[in-house]
Amino acid sequence: MSNYKKNSLTLTGAVSLGTGVMIGAGIFALLGQVAELSGELFPFVFLIGAVIAGFSAYTYIKMSNAYPSAGGIALYLKKAYGKGAITASAALMMAFSMVINESLVARTFGTYTLQLFDVEDGSLLVPLLGVLLIIVAFIVNISGNNFIEKSSLTMAIIKIGGIAVFALAGLWATGFSMNNAIPDALPNYTWTSYLGAIALSILAYKGFTTITNSGDEIVKPHKNVGRAIIISLLICTVIYLLVAFAVSSNLTIAEIIKSKDYSLAEAAKPAFGDYGLYFTVGIAIVATISGIIASIFAVSRMTTMLTKMDLIPHSHFGMPGGIQKHMLVYTAVIAIILTIFFDLSRIASLGAILYLVMDITIHWGVLKHIRKEIKANAYIIVTAIILDVIVLAAFIWVKANQDILVVIVAIALIAVIFIGEKIFLKPKKMKQKHRKVSYFINEIIKTRHKNILEDSEELCKSS
């Protein structure tokens, strides 16, 4: 994995990576939290989240068609803002949100696995199992792209097929109909609560950015990156809706909220008993494993690109191998720390805030600086920005009233990232200025010297 390998990922492999990240965290970790904020309407919240994610995906697709690259988001930001603190900070926010997602997936793995045993909620075994999963995902990523693609594809087939079976069987067992899915009266939730739920549902779709970070490693990237994003979003939307309706048909909202960290496993019990529980937990384990493998894969590429662009500091700390392997180590270590110290709700909230801030930054940069160059529709980009801003503002408001620590940590992290990048990049900018000044002076000297020689030659001729 020390070097990028062009054409090492097929369209199918890219879709497997995208769906691996999305389904790994989205439906297993976030369904209960979305239901907590939106009540009986939570299946439709996932549909709204898909629409908003679709508007956001438009910008990424246009950018990836024009500039396919491993570590794609870093390149997109550089094209929009140049090589500076905004580019580095927004790219790092994306990287951090993906690492946060890894810890979310890791704790989800631990939570679902323990449903097979008589273990109390909040057990220390949850983070322990999460840490073990991160270590396994790290080892798999060292194996290389071909192994990752094969394992991701196999897991994607098992996961999507298994979840579809769970959802369809759950709907069949309860005699589901759309008339029952739509409540007679709107649940008693505030509009900010609904928007907060939408923010979390968007987080369930953000895995499509994983595909852009694989860039020119994908076969025919100018076409297949965009295709992979669209296909991944469509697959996940269908899966999320099926599962959401299946869960809502088997559990009350109170039961979903009570078991919000493992609601799919709980929903399997009424209709299918212990066998349903075993099946659902098995699918959750496969989904979380594939999700974290895909996420670590993408983060390592993006941070490697940032390092090669001289936008973030790097030290090998005596480790052998290239930058990518070092980035795998750093990614795994940060994910392990988050897995140990943060619970699922806070992890998800922190990831949602960082992702939406980064997403707005990319849309604004494209709109202001390179929209015409990539032939993007301004109205679609503006719509994406407005939707992101509304959802982000509402989500921060909800969290400020429920858990202010999440908002404080998010703001502090963004500030640290931006200030740190300004400090890191300042000496480099000074060196660039000195180089430009030196070049300018040398050019003046060369020109002056040339003029003197020409004047001397003319004097010699005249004499």
Steps between C-alpha positions, in 0.01 A plus 500: 500500500795730485403633158179594323403249233296634213214278380525285815131554588212408270161674496362211706784533749442875533129445565593237760722753679231768497218277620739342748551828682138617473323184605768419755411799713181639354226256575647306793640790701274790408147364457417515871646849540303629201182346642567667836492844335215445253268231640277304262615705202859375522480283181406810300788691662740254337333574165544877551861435598550316172363796303736743677791260451408487131532879468837485675616210284446712187800719585722200572397326180576808287836540674591133472413496130737793447776408747503132600772447757589283800425723798244678279348738756841652574548570129149645468567744782837595354339571163240721670706681766862448404769351721415664832346469847140471375586209273701321767249566779194386304680188377609418855142549621391245242776262610405544867132445425592174327719390791212589733280283279746215548465522877121515456511180294741336746274562800199384297686176431558452873141588591341260250744216572417512870130450424588133463601486864348597832699822543376824652474817290804723541738208549873567454494215250338735246807724452730198538334318210503827303874536549557142386298570184710808418818296537365231265394766247851649518655161421262446208589841353870421507423203273434726199224613264427163338432330831293798616289496184437124518417508871285813462306353209435173683393681816283743301310213338449325836408823675258646245339163435471426871354838588253474212389157627460638853299799379272311262440220749424755771254682279334174392470372858315813613278535191651840421316754287574864424171599662636374832838669441352851492387615846151646538641806678843659500714396799557769761852604400640847427614594151856534631480142627394380154785691338739353755380153399559591135859601588565155643336334199734696270789353695365159401556589132831686516691182425471582130797735549710187559473435128641841404803434720587197291497717186734386225540157657157425354476366143389779260473753785352785294183291460506236770555721807173682434320177411623332819373791712153494340466120522617497864251770600211322327583163658530651847179700469300188413665298778447773762133540415431127506676455834344811656149383411580147622622628836206738542262211424649276770578750777333803651689829502557462874655156442718631217628784716568267793710275276627778272858365486380155384145558373526263201593209725210585730260527207585147385381341827120551478465345155780243492616439857858400575567389141413847377729648762792278395443579133478877556807512724692297242410748226590792730840348565566460126373854430713665768812307399464600132416857600810557706729333245366730228525811719861441608584434134362838396642706787851368443487615138366844574748573781784369283397743230492786754850405616637494146340839440688631808171595665539295818809410705637148492745299708576131457601458869752236396237289320600318179307532175350789306268783594183299437595235754580771752160658439332165558667485841399857594141443382468179700646655815264802493200274430598278795520799735155625392354149533621476859390842625180597309157337486304443179278807528787744552713339231217529246424862593864609477536331162184664365616852596848461350366345182237769437753782557739337254221437250392865504863607452537284188171618346586866562850464353367333187224760462735797539809383317467205261131454419541608138817296458325174593169606338294467818148633547503791746140446614568142609812602693320791670216265597753258652656783703164628629387151602830431678493832687140452618563146619832587667354800686205297626720209605735727697195657669367157599837384632559829684184427698558126542877456523697825484830312538467365144464852360794628707725212390400548134569876506828447688612233254421718198687792660802286584513361148480843335745675736738205482497511120559876497805452723627202301458666161636846596873408471429328169328813368797709612735265315283527189509881524878494543529273197282731294702804613828320428373394160387855424838645606689240296288583197574871544872425531494276193312764301733775618806289421363422155438871433853586610645238265288627212607861571864390512469321169345809338781720635760259363335500161472879487861543599 
